[in-house]
């Protein structure tokens, strides 16, 4: 049986809420410490999706912005 502390879930919810309160335009997203290159136009497009900042990660939308060098 897996034991999950309610407090752990509540802490995760607080962290996600904090991220979602930020303006998407003001976030520098990174993957493995490398900044993603997201144009202002792409950021503006995301803003109008109606989705939260954390949905950007949950939906794997960020994948197209990871450098393939």
C-alpha positions as CSV (number, residue, x, y, z in Angstrom):
1,X,0.0,0.0,0.0
2,X,1.3,3.5,-0.8
3,X,1.0,6.1,1.9
4,X,0.4,9.7,0.8
5,X,0.4,12.5,3.2
6,X,-2.3,15.1,2.7
7,X,0.2,17.8,3.6
8,X,2.4,16.8,0.6
9,X,-0.5,17.2,-1.8
10,X,-1.5,20.5,-0.2
11,X,2.1,21.8,-0.6
12,X,2.1,20.8,-4.3
13,X,-1.2,22.6,-4.8
14,X,0.3,25.7,-3.2
15,X,3.3,25.6,-5.5
16,X,1.2,25.1,-8.6
17,X,-1.1,28.0,-7.5
18,X,1.9,30.2,-7.1
19,X,3.2,29.4,-10.6
20,X,-0.3,29.9,-12.1
21,X,-0.6,33.4,-10.5
22,X,2.5,34.6,-12.5
23,X,2.1,36.4,-15.8
24,X,3.1,33.9,-18.5
25,X,5.1,36.7,-20.2
26,X,7.3,37.0,-17.1
27,X,8.3,33.4,-16.8
28,X,11.6,32.1,-18.0
29,X,11.0,28.4,-18.6
30,X,14.0,26.1,-18.4
31,X,14.5,22.4,-19.1
32,X,17.5,20.7,-17.4
33,X,18.8,24.2,-16.6
34,X,18.6,25.4,-20.3
35,X,16.3,28.3,-21.0
36,X,13.6,27.6,-23.6
37,X,13.5,30.1,-26.4
38,X,9.9,31.3,-26.6
39,X,9.1,34.2,-28.8
40,X,6.9,37.1,-27.5
41,X,4.4,36.1,-30.2
42,X,4.3,32.5,-28.9
43,X,3.9,33.8,-25.4
44,X,1.0,36.0,-26.5
45,X,-0.6,33.1,-28.3
46,X,-0.4,31.0,-25.1
47,X,-1.9,33.7,-23.1
48,X,-5.1,33.6,-25.1
49,X,-5.6,29.8,-24.8
50,X,-7.3,30.2,-21.5
51,X,-5.0,27.6,-20.0
52,X,-2.9,28.0,-16.9
53,X,0.8,28.3,-16.8
54,X,1.2,24.8,-15.4
55,X,-0.9,23.5,-18.3
56,X,2.0,24.6,-20.5
57,X,4.0,21.8,-18.9
58,X,1.2,19.3,-18.3
59,X,0.2,19.4,-22.0
60,X,3.9,19.1,-23.2
61,X,3.4,22.3,-25.2
62,X,6.9,23.3,-24.1
63,X,8.5,20.4,-26.1
64,X,8.6,22.4,-29.3
65,X,10.8,25.1,-27.6
66,X,13.5,22.7,-26.3
67,X,16.7,23.3,-28.2
68,X,17.7,20.2,-30.3
69,X,21.4,21.2,-30.5
